[in-house]
Amino acid sequence: MNRQKIDYANIYGGIDTLEVCSNNESPLTSEQVPYISKTIRKDTKTGKVYYKLNPDKANDNLQIYHYGTYNKVCDNMIYQMELINPVKTRIDFRFDSFDNDTYQGLLKLNKVIILLLSQEYKMGNRYVSYDPLSLEDLTIRVQSDTLEAENYNKALQEPDGDVNSRLELRSKRLYNSTTDEQGKESTELNKWLDRLDKAVTKDNFYRLQDMINVSLLDKYNTEKDTKGFKISAFIYKYQDSIFSSRQMTNFFQAVGSANPQQQAKNYKTRNKIEYFSFNDLQFYVEKIKQAGTAFLETD
């Protein structure tokens, strides 16, 4: 991968969605104020009411990438809704890029990060979607009961907006009302930055490639006897799941190639498949972490 592609990607951290739980119901509705989601959940046993809030919509639809501004807007939403001691039960952190083509340009990097988080933190529910009309990639998402990670094509989701690519890291079921002096948002975001460090290691990166190669080999063994099968076409179909020359070489070795390293090199030359190194991946993760830290440090 061309390192400049990562270097030129401007990434901004913020909070996209907030869920709060309150013992009392707000007199305001989603029809009256735009920042309240129509999805309002009420626990019939406890009487607690759960609201999903969008801080940007309470900020004249201007995206918020400053923690101080976010806190002011958040306090104002709670005040207007007349909620008494609400507990923040879900926080969706976002990492946005406005640059053209960054969704496709960073897709494989984000895919690896999401899969590494999935493996490290047992987020076993994994999804990929695309638009069946335009055939454009839409999203890749992994989730557990308490965590989610998703990268989606924001330009397709909101064509009138200016965000091209968005990576979201979500903390859910935050029922504990206690927090530190910095606030629950700061605490949870720092947990995510630590999770990135723990998940994105060279050993985990290699292990992920090996696991995907097992799946590719299963696909290969299923498809190789079909009429007109060509290994070059097979690899082209699954190239978004091949991340490095090491992985490609190991795949050719697994299917019995006489010279797997040369065959992998030849395929790369002819088909321009995109690889990246662990150093590239680590460099991108540092940009994400810097964006998160910059968000917390701005008033």
Buried (B, 14 or more C-beta within 10 A) or exposed (E): BEEEBBEEBEBBBBBBBBBBBBEBBBEBEBEEBEBBBEEBEEEEEEEBBBBBBBBBBBBEEEBBBBBEBBBBBBEBBBEBBEBEEBBBBBBBBBBBBBBEEBBBBBBBBBBBBBBBBBBBBEBEEEEEEEEEEEEEBBBBBBBBEEBBBBBBBBBBEEEEBEBBBBBBBBBBEBEEEEBEEEBBBBBBBBEBBEBBEEBBBEEBBBEBBEEBBEEBBEEBEEEEEEEEEEBEEBBEEBBBBBBBBBBBBBBBBBBEBEEBBEBBBEBBEEEEBBBBBBEBBBBBBBBBBEBBBBBBEBE
